[in-house]
């Protein structure tokens, strides 16, 4: 079974990676960008410890990418409130989430954004299912954020 990916790292950031020109932002149909996004997400998903019992392989969805791109054009460093309404933005998904990364073109790459989201694992306690800081990108669910 596959899960579809809408990578909102694209949202607020300007991308620069070895696969595409450092002076431009790859569009959501850029094959190298898409491959990088899917590859890094699936790499981290396959390496989680403890292993997840229901971890699914992610794929790219052009419609979700278009939703992310449209939200990015608003230049608001906040989550899209329309994602909370089932089937409002995409007919196949009852819930949608997003990860936002911001930074400058000179420091961004797909791998660094996805790695930063994954690294939130250090704040997540698997036994208690609690987070001591920010873990929402890692867990893809809303958790209480405690001060560190």
Backbone as CSV, one residue per row, in Angstrom:
resi,resn,N_x,N_y,N_z,CA_x,CA_y,CA_z,C_x,C_y,C_z
1,UNK,0.837,-1.171,0.000,0.000,0.000,0.000,0.890,1.245,0.000
2,UNK,0.403,2.314,-0.583,1.172,3.552,-0.679,0.429,4.702,-0.028
3,UNK,1.177,5.644,0.475,0.633,6.876,1.039,1.142,7.999,0.164
4,UNK,0.338,9.022,-0.020,0.719,10.108,-0.897,1.373,11.240,-0.125
5,UNK,2.336,11.882,-0.766,3.148,12.917,-0.131,2.912,14.280,-0.763
6,UNK,2.615,15.239,0.060,2.617,16.639,-0.364,3.686,17.301,0.478
7,UNK,4.761,17.638,-0.107,5.867,18.198,0.661,5.763,19.698,0.708
8,UNK,5.521,20.201,1.888,5.347,21.619,2.060,6.649,22.298,2.436
9,UNK,7.738,21.569,2.399,9.031,22.218,2.556,9.138,23.257,1.460
10,UNK,8.540,22.949,0.345,8.529,23.850,-0.784,7.845,25.143,-0.399
11,UNK,6.983,25.058,0.587,6.103,26.150,0.941,6.782,27.485,1.140
12,UNK,7.664,27.601,2.106,8.183,28.906,2.466,9.625,29.071,2.022
13,UNK,10.217,28.035,1.541,11.642,28.074,1.312,12.019,28.158,-0.154
14,UNK,13.250,28.443,-0.356,13.839,28.425,-1.685,14.801,27.252,-1.695
15,UNK,14.687,26.429,-2.721,15.406,25.174,-2.716,16.713,25.255,-3.473
16,UNK,17.734,24.584,-2.905,18.992,24.441,-3.593,19.548,23.076,-3.236
17,UNK,19.779,22.257,-4.202,20.309,20.923,-3.969,21.147,20.541,-5.171
18,UNK,21.880,19.457,-5.027,22.764,19.044,-6.104,22.013,18.701,-7.382
19,UNK,20.734,18.363,-7.273,19.963,17.885,-8.419,19.426,18.989,-9.310
20,UNK,19.422,20.211,-8.848,18.877,21.306,-9.631,19.694,22.558,-9.383
21,UNK,19.513,23.526,-10.240,20.325,24.741,-10.177,20.127,25.467,-8.854
22,UNK,21.213,25.905,-8.255,21.170,26.592,-6.965,20.520,27.969,-7.060
23,UNK,20.392,28.499,-8.247,19.851,29.841,-8.401,18.355,29.860,-8.661
24,UNK,17.717,28.710,-8.631,16.290,28.699,-8.927,15.540,27.765,-7.996
25,UNK,14.273,28.034,-7.848,13.390,27.197,-7.054,12.761,26.177,-7.987
26,UNK,12.941,24.889,-7.725,12.327,23.907,-8.620,10.816,23.935,-8.453
27,UNK,10.128,23.787,-9.540,8.675,23.767,-9.485,8.209,22.380,-9.059
28,UNK,6.948,22.250,-8.786,6.404,20.999,-8.276,6.357,19.891,-9.319
29,UNK,6.742,20.208,-10.552,6.836,19.165,-11.572,8.296,18.841,-11.913
30,UNK,9.246,19.375,-11.151,10.665,19.111,-11.351,10.967,17.693,-10.868
31,UNK,11.322,16.817,-11.782,11.522,15.391,-11.464,12.589,15.151,-10.401
32,UNK,13.688,15.882,-10.462,14.757,15.694,-9.470,14.264,16.085,-8.079
33,UNK,13.543,17.194,-7.995,12.989,17.651,-6.720,12.009,16.616,-6.166
34,UNK,11.120,16.130,-6.998,10.129,15.128,-6.581,10.828,13.867,-6.084
35,UNK,11.790,13.387,-6.850,12.519,12.175,-6.445,13.233,12.361,-5.111
36,UNK,13.861,13.534,-4.933,14.540,13.821,-3.660,13.544,13.803,-2.501
37,UNK,12.432,14.466,-2.675,11.425,14.539,-1.605,10.937,13.149,-1.221
38,UNK,10.548,12.377,-2.178,10.016,11.033,-1.913,11.103,10.129,-1.336
39,UNK,12.300,10.186,-1.911,13.393,9.323,-1.462,13.773,9.599,-0.006
40,UNK,13.948,10.873,0.357,14.346,11.187,1.729,13.242,10.865,2.732
41,UNK,12.003,11.146,2.381,10.907,10.785,3.282,10.876,9.275,3.519
42,UNK,10.948,8.504,2.456,10.880,7.046,2.602,12.106,6.473,3.289
43,UNK,13.258,7.098,3.090,14.470,6.649,3.783,14.270,6.756,5.290
44,UNK,13.866,7.925,5.762,13.658,8.108,7.197,12.515,7.241,7.721
45,UNK,11.460,7.122,6.966,10.322,6.298,7.405,10.745,4.841,7.568
46,UNK,11.622,4.365,6.709,12.034,2.956,6.779,13.037,2.691,7.899
47,UNK,13.639,3.755,8.439,14.674,3.596,9.460,14.217,3.936,10.874
48,UNK,12.928,4.203,11.086,12.487,4.592,12.426,12.704,3.466,13.427
49,UNK,13.080,3.873,14.631,13.294,2.932,15.739,12.532,3.461,16.944
50,UNK,11.644,2.729,17.521,11.254,1.381,17.145,10.509,1.388,15.807
51,UNK,10.586,0.264,15.119,9.953,0.150,13.811,8.440,0.309,13.944
52,UNK,7.849,0.975,12.984,6.398,1.150,12.977,5.745,-0.081,12.366
53,UNK,4.613,-0.456,12.912,3.922,-1.647,12.407,3.111,-1.347,11.153
54,UNK,2.817,-0.082,10.905,1.979,0.267,9.755,2.593,1.352,8.865
55,UNK,3.911,1.375,8.780,4.603,2.390,7.985,4.399,2.090,6.508
56,UNK,3.869,3.057,5.790,3.571,2.876,4.381,4.555,3.657,3.519
57,UNK,4.771,3.167,2.297,5.633,3.831,1.333,4.917,5.068,0.810
58,UNK,5.616,6.183,0.747,5.008,7.421,0.280,5.295,7.647,-1.197
59,UNK,4.344,8.272,-1.866,4.496,8.662,-3.261,4.120,10.134,-3.398
60,UNK,4.401,10.707,-4.540,4.123,12.110,-4.808,2.721,12.238,-5.396
61,UNK,1.972,13.230,-4.966,0.654,13.510,-5.516,0.664,14.925,-6.081
62,UNK,0.509,15.072,-7.400,0.560,16.402,-8.017,-0.512,17.355,-7.489
63,UNK,-1.692,16.846,-7.163,-2.756,17.714,-6.649,-2.379,18.270,-5.275
64,UNK,-1.800,17.434,-4.415,-1.360,17.904,-3.104,-0.222,18.908,-3.244
65,UNK,0.658,18.655,-4.194,1.755,19.594,-4.428,1.213,20.947,-4.878
66,UNK,0.172,20.922,-5.680,-0.439,22.176,-6.137,-1.077,22.928,-4.968
67,UNK,-1.693,22.211,-4.034,-2.266,22.821,-2.831,-1.161,23.504,-2.024
68,UNK,-0.043,22.798,-1.857,1.087,23.359,-1.105,1.640,24.597,-1.810
69,UNK,1.753,24.528,-3.108,2.286,25.656,-3.870,1.363,26.874,-3.755
70,UNK,0.056,26.652,-3.855,-0.897,27.759,-3.738,-0.813,28.403,-2.355
71,UNK,-0.661,27.582,-1.314,-0.536,28.132,0.036,0.777,28.901,0.172
72,UNK,1.836,28.380,-0.421,3.145,29.039,-0.335,3.098,30.439,-0.937
73,UNK,2.333,30.588,-1.987,2.245,31.901,-2.642,1.626,32.962,-1.747
74,UNK,0.935,32.559,-0.700,0.352,33.515,0.239,1.409,34.092,1.185
75,UNK,2.583,33.429,1.261,3.700,33.880,2.090,3.296,34.103,3.550
76,UNK,2.560,33.163,4.094,2.178,33.207,5.504,2.893,32.064,6.213
77,UNK,3.649,32.395,7.243,4.350,31.346,7.978,3.402,30.759,9.019
78,UNK,2.413,30.041,8.510,1.430,29.361,9.341,0.836,28.230,8.511
79,UNK,0.157,27.329,9.204,-0.443,26.204,8.496,-1.745,26.621,7.826
80,UNK,-2.043,25.983,6.733,-3.242,26.233,5.960,-4.458,25.746,6.761
81,UNK,-5.305,26.654,7.193,-6.457,26.299,8.023,-7.472,25.441,7.278
82,UNK,-7.461,25.497,5.969,-8.399,24.685,5.187,-8.066,23.196,5.233
83,UNK,-6.857,22.851,5.698,-6.480,21.444,5.794,-7.302,20.707,6.843
84,UNK,-7.910,21.434,7.772,-8.684,20.820,8.852,-10.031,20.272,8.383
85,UNK,-10.531,20.752,7.260,-11.850,20.354,6.777,-11.727,19.126,5.866
86,UNK,-12.341,17.990,6.237,-12.237,16.760,5.432,-12.691,16.970,3.989
87,UNK,-11.900,16.487,3.074,-12.191,16.487,1.631,-12.348,17.869,1.013
88,UNK,-12.035,18.938,1.737,-12.197,20.275,1.184,-11.194,20.543,0.073
89,UNK,-9.936,20.196,0.293,-8.888,20.514,-0.676,-8.544,19.362,-1.611
90,UNK,-8.820,18.135,-1.170,-8.474,16.961,-1.981,-9.540,15.889,-1.764
91,UNK,-10.129,15.372,-2.823,-11.238,14.423,-2.667,-10.844,13.064,-2.090
92,UNK,-9.574,12.704,-2.140,-9.160,11.363,-1.701,-8.696,11.285,-0.253
93,UNK,-8.548,12.408,0.426,-7.994,12.394,1.765,-8.927,13.077,2.755
94,UNK,-9.210,12.385,3.858,-10.036,13.008,4.897,-9.205,13.954,5.751
95,UNK,-7.935,13.665,5.899,-7.068,14.563,6.656,-5.791,14.809,5.870
96,UNK,-5.306,16.007,5.986,-4.043,16.389,5.360,-3.209,17.123,6.399
97,UNK,-1.905,16.920,6.340,-0.989,17.649,7.204,0.052,18.322,6.341
98,UNK,0.863,19.137,6.971,1.922,19.794,6.216,3.088,20.087,7.135
99,UNK,4.253,20.054,6.561,5.475,20.448,7.247,5.992,21.687,6.550
100,UNK,6.343,22.666,7.333,6.855,23.921,6.777,8.312,24.079,7.204
101,UNK,9.143,24.455,6.272,10.538,24.767,6.550,10.792,26.136,5.964
102,UNK,11.512,26.969,6.678,11.867,28.266,6.117,13.364,28.476,6.250
103,UNK,13.871,29.259,5.384,15.289,29.560,5.392,15.662,30.250,4.104
104,UNK,16.942,30.421,3.913,17.402,31.077,2.700,17.801,30.051,1.656
105,UNK,17.865,30.501,0.457,18.233,29.638,-0.658,19.606,29.005,-0.440
106,UNK,20.520,29.724,0.155,21.885,29.223,0.300,22.012,28.083,1.315
107,UNK,21.043,27.928,2.236,21.178,26.864,3.238,20.179,25.724,3.061
108,UNK,19.270,25.840,2.108,18.228,24.834,1.971,18.599,23.712,1.018
109,UNK,18.218,22.519,1.397,18.196,21.372,0.492,17.056,20.488,0.970
110,UNK,16.566,19.655,0.103,15.491,18.733,0.471,15.934,17.888,1.662
111,UNK,17.149,17.378,1.598,17.623,16.508,2.676,17.717,17.246,4.004
112,UNK,18.149,18.510,4.006,18.260,19.225,5.277,16.891,19.526,5.882
113,UNK,15.916,19.850,5.065,14.566,20.113,5.582,13.967,18.848,6.180
114,UNK,14.008,17.767,5.448,13.408,16.523,5.924,14.176,15.988,7.129
115,UNK,15.488,16.146,7.128,16.291,15.735,8.283,15.896,16.540,9.518
116,UNK,15.668,17.831,9.364,15.288,18.649,10.520,13.940,18.208,11.077
117,UNK,13.020,17.811,10.226,11.726,17.305,10.703,11.922,15.982,11.429
118,UNK,12.716,15.116,10.850,12.952,13.803,11.464,13.655,13.942,12.819
119,UNK,14.573,14.877,12.920,15.349,15.039,14.152,14.503,15.428,15.367
120,UNK,13.251,15.776,15.150,12.347,16.038,16.272,12.111,14.773,17.099
121,UNK,12.513,13.635,16.584,12.370,12.374,17.312,13.037,12.452,18.681
122,UNK,14.080,13.242,18.819,14.785,13.336,20.101,13.901,13.900,21.214
123,UNK,12.838,14.588,20.865,11.936,15.165,21.865,10.704,14.302,22.135
124,UNK,10.600,13.194,21.412,9.407,12.352,21.535,9.694,11.136,22.399
125,UNK,8.821,10.885,23.371,8.938,9.727,24.246,7.940,8.675,23.759
126,UNK,8.456,7.569,23.231,7.585,6.538,22.675,6.766,5.825,23.746
127,UNK,7.295,5.700,24.941,6.565,5.019,26.017,5.356,5.823,26.476
128,UNK,5.546,7.119,26.658,4.453,7.959,27.159,3.666,8.634,26.039
129,UNK,4.224,8.602,24.832,3.632,9.267,23.666,3.496,10.767,23.905
130,UNK,4.502,11.314,24.570,4.526,12.742,24.854,5.751,13.386,24.221
131,UNK,5.623,14.675,24.025,6.682,15.451,23.387,7.169,16.519,24.356
132,UNK,8.474,16.683,24.467,9.035,17.685,25.370,9.356,19.000,24.664
133,UNK,9.115,19.063,23.366,9.364,20.279,22.590,8.473,20.234,21.363
134,UNK,9.049,20.357,20.187,8.289,20.284,18.946,8.496,18.920,18.306
135,UNK,7.420,18.194,18.064,7.484,16.852,17.464,6.475,16.655,16.340
136,UNK,5.657,17.630,16.067,4.570,17.484,15.109,5.003,17.126,13.704
137,UNK,6.189,17.593,13.281,6.671,17.220,11.950,7.059,15.753,11.939
138,UNK,7.662,15.303,13.034,8.080,13.901,13.138,6.883,12.976,13.258
139,UNK,5.956,13.294,14.125,4.828,12.395,14.376,3.673,12.607,13.420
140,UNK,3.611,13.753,12.789,2.497,14.136,11.924,1.171,14.128,12.676
141,UNK,1.217,14.534,13.912,-0.010,14.728,14.683,0.241,15.843,15.673
142,UNK,-0.818,16.415,16.124,-0.711,17.510,17.084,-0.408,16.934,18.458
143,UNK,0.650,17.426,19.081,1.041,16.988,20.417,1.191,18.220,21.290
144,UNK,1.030,18.048,22.594,1.267,19.198,23.466,2.732,19.615,23.393
145,UNK,2.959,20.906,23.270,4.328,21.422,23.207,4.709,21.950,24.591
146,UNK,5.699,21.333,25.184,6.162,21.738,26.492,7.436,22.553,26.348
147,UNK,7.617,23.499,27.221,8.831,24.319,27.185,10.031,23.479,27.575
148,UNK,11.152,23.726,26.926,12.376,22.999,27.245,13.288,23.871,28.055
